[in-house]
Amino acid sequence: MKRFTFISLALLILVPLLAFCAWAKPKTPARKHVKPKVTALICSYRERGFSGSGVETESSMVVIGGLVAGKGWISSEQAKGLLHKGDKLPLHVPITGAPLGTVVLTGSEGALGYGINPPYFVAHATIPSRKRDTYRKADKEGLAVWSQLGHAPRWVTGKVLNVNSKYYRKVITNWLRTRETSDLAVKYMVVEQIIQADINRDGRMEAFLSFHSSFETNRVPRDQAFSCLIMQYNSGTRGKTKTVAIADENSDLVMFLIGGFCDLDRDGWAEVVIRWWGGEGNGSDLLHWTGDRFKLLRGWELNV
């Protein structure tokens, strides 16, 4: 009887303790900081002009950024000389990462002009007829990945949510309050994009929120304007959520949007492509998530 009582008492203490430890333990594995074993570049493809069928086009492709085996992450400018005329790259739909077609580099590496020189190619995209509508919905553009070893990168599917989501609009409002944004600017906030994706394979969705102040100057003065892109994520400790700023500008003359998610270095965590444009130009950048912050890899920029 005494033995039974002792075992029961031990279980009463041990079971809740184990349950608490399992609950409090972070589920997201730490990212390993090792030199990559692959060389891979992510590129932006966009149709230039029109084609008769809408399936085969002659257009351009620009390198956004990537990594070199044994060295690490590189910017668009540092990627010169890696791709060549005749290279073939799989083309994917922005945000969802769905296969779209194939891009062939038909022109030699050149410069975009306007004072910048990222790797730029004349390119030819072949898109199956059954995917023609998908291509048009993607604004006749896509993301392509080139790898020296020819490995297939893991694309992470992004889920587009309604920009009127009450929960995420509240998340944005609360974040703007901590930023000391004026009540007037918050009132006339415009949400451009809400995307969910599990970029670190922990089974929980990260949320990417793009928003800015109203373009109507009679509502929000220019000195109160803003344009931001933030990510809400689960820190892994007791289910606590945190918010990190990806882009935060005191201006509404630029806009930041998610382009897509792709695991370039094959470590299980997806890199993030962002697209931006404004009064001074447009371009794309590559972001490398470390677990608590984003490392920006400067992509291509077209000044206009």
N, C-alpha and C positions, 0 to 999 in steps of 0.2 A: 504493500500500500504506500509506504513511504517512497519506494523507488518510483512508483507511478506518479506520485505527487511531484517528485523532483523533475521527472521528464516533462510533465505537463507545464510546470513553471518555466522550464528552460525553453520550451517551444513558444510559450506566451511572450517571452522576451526576445527570442531569436527571430521569429517570423516577421514581426513588425520592423525589426532592425534591418533585415535583409531587404524587405520591401522598400524601406526608406532609401537605402543605398542604391537600389536599382533605379528608383525614381530620380534621385539627385545626380546620378552619374551622367555626364554629358554623353549623348549618343553620337555626336558628330566627331569623327576621327580627325586628329590634327593633320594638317597638310604637311607632307614630308618635303623638306627643302633639300632636294638633291638635283644634281645637274641632269638635265633631260637627255634621254638616249635617242631622241628623234629630232628630225628637222622638219618643221611644218610651218606653212604660211596660210593665213586666211585672207581672202581677197574679196573685193566688192566688184560685182559685174553689173553693168547697166546698159540697156539698149540705147543706141543713139539713132534717132530718126525712126523710120518705118520700114517694114518689110512686107512683101506681098502676102505671105501666108500667115505671118505672125508667129511662125514656129522656128524658122531659121533666120538668124539675124547677124549682122556684122556690127559690132559695137566695141566697147572698151572695158578693160579690167584693170583695177588698181590694187596693189598690195596694201593691206591695212597693217599687218604686223605678224609676228610669230616667234619662233624660237629656233636655235641652232644647237644640234647635239653637242653636249659637252661644254657649251658656253653659256647658254641661257636665253633670255627674252631679248628680242630685237625690235626696233621701230621700223616703220615703213621705209625710211631713208636707208637704214642699215641692211635692207634686204636686197639691195642691188646685186645683180649678177647671179642670183640663185635660180631664177626662172629663165626659160629660153623659148624662142619661137618653135612652135610645134608641140609644146607641152599640152597635155590634156588634163582637165580638172573636173571633178564631179560638181555639178551645180545644185544648190539647195535653196528651198524657200526660206526667206527671212522669218525669224521668230519660231516657226514650227520645225524647221530643219528638214522638212520632207524632201526626198529626192525630186529633182526637177528636170535635169538633163545633163548635158556635157558641154564644157567650154574648151575650145581649142585656141591657143595663142597663134594668131595668123600674122602678127606684126612684131617686129623686134622691140626690145625694151626702149622706152623713150621717156620724155618728160611731158607733164601736163601743161607746162608753161606757167604764166602768171607768177614767175619767181620761185616756183617750187619744183622739186624733182623726185617725187616718189616713183618706184617702179610702176610703169604704165605700159599696157600692151593693147594693140588692136586685137580684138578677140571675136570668135565666131561661136555662137551658142546653138546647139541642136536640142530642141525641146519636143518630145513626142506629142502628137496631136491630141491625145487623151488628156494631156496636162496643160493644154493651151489656156483654159480658163483660169487655172491656178496661177499661171504665169502672169496673166493680165491682172489678176487680183493682187499680185505682188508688185504692181506698178512697173512691170517689165524690168525687174532687177532680181538679183540673187546673191548668195554667198558661196564662194568656191574655196576649196582647200587643196593645197599642193603639198605633197610630202616626198622627201628624198627617198624614203624607204617604201613608199607606196602604201602605207597602212591606212586603213579606213578609220577616221576619227569618230568618236561617239558624239552624236548630236543630241542635245537635250531639247525636248519639246516644250515650247512656251505656250501657255494658255492665255488667250486674250479675254479679259473680263470687261464687263460693262463699266464705263467711266463714271456712271452714276451710283456705283456701289456705296451705300451709306457707311459701311464699316471702314473702307479705305479712304473715303473722303474725310472721315473723322480722324483717321491716322494722319493724313496730310495736314488737317487743321491743327491738330495738337503739335505736330512738328513745327509748323510755321509759328505757333505761339512761342515755342522755345527759341525760335530765331528772332523773336521780337518784331515780327511783321505787323504792320498796322492793321487794325480791324477792317478798314476800308478795303485794303488789298486782299485780305482773307475772304471777305464777303464776295468779291467779284473774281475769285480764283477760277481758273479754267483747267480741268483735268484732261490731258491729251491721251494718256495711255496707262492702262493697268495690266501688267503681265505677271503671271505666276510661273515659276519653274523651280525644280529641285536641282540646283547647280552643284551641290556637294554630296549627293547620294545618301542623305541621312533620312530619307523618307518623308521629309517635311518641305513644304513649298516656301520658297522665298518670293517676296512680292516686290516688283519694280514699279514705281509710281512716277509718272512724268506729269508736271503741272507748271503753270505760270500765271502771272497776273493778267488781268484783262488788257487787251490791246486798245480798248477805248480810253483815250486820254481824258475824256470828260468824266470818267469814273475813277480811274486810278492815276495819280500824278506820276510822272516819270521817275521821280526820286524815291517812289515807293514800289517800283516795279521789281519783279523777280522771275527767274526761270530755273527750275530745279528738276533733278532726277535723283530719287532716293531708293534705298532698298530696305525693306523690313525683313528681319530674319530671326530665327530662334537660336539663342545663344547656347542652347544645350544644357544649361544649368537651371534645373527646376522649372523648365518650360518658359523661361523668361524671354520675351521678344525685345529686340533692339532695332534701332534704325541708324543707317549709315548714309551719308550724303555722297553721291557719285558726282553730281555737278550742282553747283549752287552759285548762280549769277545774280547780281543786282541789276538786272536788265530784262526786258521782255523782247529784246531784239534778236535773241537766239533761242533755239528750242532743242531739247535733248530727248531722244527716243531710243528704245531698245531695238537692236538689229537682229540679234540671235545669240545662241549659246552653243559652244562647241569645245570639247575636251581635246585641245591640241597636243598636250604633252602626255596624254594617256595615264594620268595619275588618278582618274576618277572624278576630278573636279572640273567643271566646265568654265572656260573663259567666256567673257561677255563682250559682245560687239555693240557699241553705241553709235548712233548716227546723230549728227547735229547740223543745223544750218541757221543762218540769220542774215542780217543786213550786210555783213562783211565777208561772207563765204559759206561754204558747206564742206562736210567731210565725215570721216568715220575714225573711231579710235578703238583700241583693244584694251580690255581690262582684265587683270589677273587677280583673282580673289585669294587673299592669304588666310582668311578665317576671321579676321577682325577689321580688315581694311582692303581697299582696292589699290592695286598698283597700275598706274596709267602708262600704257605703251603708245606713244604718239603715232597716229596713223597718217592718213593722207588728208590734205586740205587744199581746197580750190578757192582762191581769193577772187572775188568778182567786183 
